[in-house]
Amino acid sequence: MVDDQAKMTAQKPFLRHLLLCFALLCTTPAGAQQLAHNIAPFGASIDNVKSKLFGRCDHLRIQTNQNRIDESAATERQLECSGFLYLGQKRSVQLIFSDDRLDLVHIFNIRKPFPDLKHRLETEYGGLNALGNGDISTDTLDYFSKAGVALHRFPMKISFISPRIKTRYQKYLNSLTPNRVRSDLTKEQWLQDLRQLDSFIRNDHVNPFWSRGESGYRSLVDEVEDYIESTGAVDPHVVNSYFNALVAYINDGHSYIVNNRERFGFYSFGVEWFENGLFLTRVDEQYEHLLGAKITAFDAMPVAEAARRMARQIPAVNESGYRNHSRFVYHYAGLLKAVGIAESDKQVTLSLILSDGERTSHRFQKEQRSIGEVNFKTLQDLKGPKPLYLLNSGKSRWFEYLDKDKTLYVYYGSALERTKGEIATFSGQVLQAIDEFYPQKLIVDVRNNGGGNSHLNALLINGIAERKSINQRGKLFVITGRNTFSAAINFSGNMEIKTRTLFAGEKVGDRASFAGEAGPQAKYLLPNSRTIVSLSFSEWISTYDNDGRDAIALDIPVTTAMQDILEGRDPVLEAVLAYKTTPQSGITLSETAAHGWIGRYDFSPDKALKIYLADGQLQMEVTETVFSSLYPVDDREVLTDMSGVKLRLREDKMLEWHQLGSPIRVLKPLSEQQQKPLELLVNGHFEQAKNAYLNIYKQQPDLLSIRGNSLGLLASHLSARYGNTKFSYQLREIAEAMHGQFIYSWLQR
């Protein structure tokens, strides 16, 4: 704990930014409209506003508009200001005046702060998931009626609306034509969209060629261009399938084309791969008898060939990723036709083997209804026994004590909150249950957790880590699967490095370090086809720096067949319950040999690796991230609690970090005086830490561990581990100093 004076010192940056935020967005609705842009009050004249903007714009000009907002006004004029300082960056501003009264302010170029502006608005004025009182939320904009603020995506801007025109502006927003895709394009228009998509991928995705080299991507662009230029009549479905393939080439499941249903049309079924084939897992209620059926062919094409043709439409770095993302492609009518799987874009016939073994076929017609009008049935709706993880299908999170097995089973199905604090409450209940039941095993099941907010995982992870009774190999398990994705991968990776978890089931759906964050800030519009593309703008480290594995390692690999689900069996849970606790293998070192390992090593630009003795056993910590016991194989080699990771001590006293049998880095010894930036921070030397981080940023601006996401995730764990938010405020100030952006959403984490 820190004393009151230290608390005040730590909170000064937070209070300063909180006051700034309050002035910008956190006032009453009228205040938000008047003060968010800090230019002039609504109703001010154009001459008055010009005087207030003097010296604050690089360029300033006035033009007369056709009346768009207030048709009753005699005049509508527009004042344009470029180079206006807003949220720490120069941006373009448009101010609209009706009859010489300021009514509307647009601020452009807000892509970087966009998600945090939305977060702050949702926090202050209520989320948009329960629309009411004039709120609007679409693919293209969010309008907060109470605040009189709109966030537009195309182009990306924030708009402040005066109380005088709020009713008319809301009517104007409702009258905007929804984004409708177009397919009746000329060849030149298709080529323009191709060039724009290529530019977005190259320039706006955080790291487009992380998984694959650029040459294959260039070849694919050439292939699309050649098709458009050389074909007689361009098939829109074929071009759209090429566009999907270009995005899928990135191999990033967070990057995708948003409006596929409108581009291709869809069938009322869903599929999923299991170990023994491709199965129907979602159908319209009138076809419920087909649930669980195995698909053997699409029209006349066998499933194996269909899968081969569909492969480049699917981003996948491992088999689980392929199975996960396959769910999102096989039901698009035009796409099946475009890649040659179906004979028509209006209908497809599936050859099926029903769950009772009967062979049949069913013809699906392209849906004329909207997706919301289809009443789907899924595997959870099947009658008969169900495995434990498919019970309580209406709940995102729940737990049950299995008395016979002395096991606490925790279903953690989502890291997304509907109401603030519900995951913290759930985490507290789980930790209380651990203390109450004192289980022999704890199982956290995230096999169907598709993600959410990674920062909300920290309380549960750190609470488990500090409970020595359960944080032991053979007593603590995490079940993962193909649908474990995004924030759930971060949960799994954080559990791997902070606890002694054993992992069971199938691999997670992406690598341990991955590109992510495909939020509202990541949406891009192709000008002619009106295709919306989402491209990741950030990267996450869920485990340790430079982790090159295609997924978090499995200790107990178990696959699930469709028949298991139909019979109510869960082979993964059965394997975990049957698992016999076995200690990690290792020998006892002599006192001299053990002390040869003790010391600190240069792990990364901001962290040190420390080896020390505790209760007679060697322990390892990578500053505030990795915690593991060490298990000697001999005097020069030790295993860790992370599968596939071991250390070797060289004759020159350097340390080798081995991953999956290969050395991936060599670590030099550090003296006690050589403190790394994160060590300086946790040891109370904030200013030194901040300066050290700024030096790292100057030398390595693309370093993953100093990105806003990485530091934000670290902050959530430090807050949970130490029970206060001092480090969170300090890391936030460091992140803002490095990246030059206010990070409002950290206020809520």
RAURCOR-V413581 format. One record per helix or strand. SS is the DSSP state (h for helix, s for strand). FROM is the first residue (numbers start at 1). LEN is the number of residues. If there is no record, write none. Layout:
ss: {SS	SS}
from: {FROM	FROM}
len: {LEN	LEN}
This chain:
ss: {h	h	h	s	s	s	s	h	s	s	s	s	h	h	h	h	s	h	s	s	s	h	s	s	h	h	s	h	s	s	h	s	h	h	s	h	s	s	h	s	s	h	s	h	s	s	h	s	s	s	s	h	h	h	s	s	s	s	s	s	s	s	s	s	h	h	h	h	h	h}
from: {4	29	46	59	76	89	101	114	136	141	149	156	163	187	214	236	256	260	266	269	277	285	294	301	303	319	332	333	347	359	371	376	379	388	397	403	407	415	422	441	452	454	476	487	502	513	520	523	532	538	556	562	571	591	599	607	617	626	631	637	645	655	662	669	677	686	704	708	726	744}
len: {21	7	8	6	11	10	8	12	2	4	5	6	13	18	17	14	2	5	1	6	8	6	5	2	11	8	1	6	7	7	3	3	3	3	6	3	6	1	16	5	1	12	5	12	4	4	3	3	3	4	2	5	8	7	6	8	6	4	4	3	5	5	6	2	6	14	3	15	14	5}
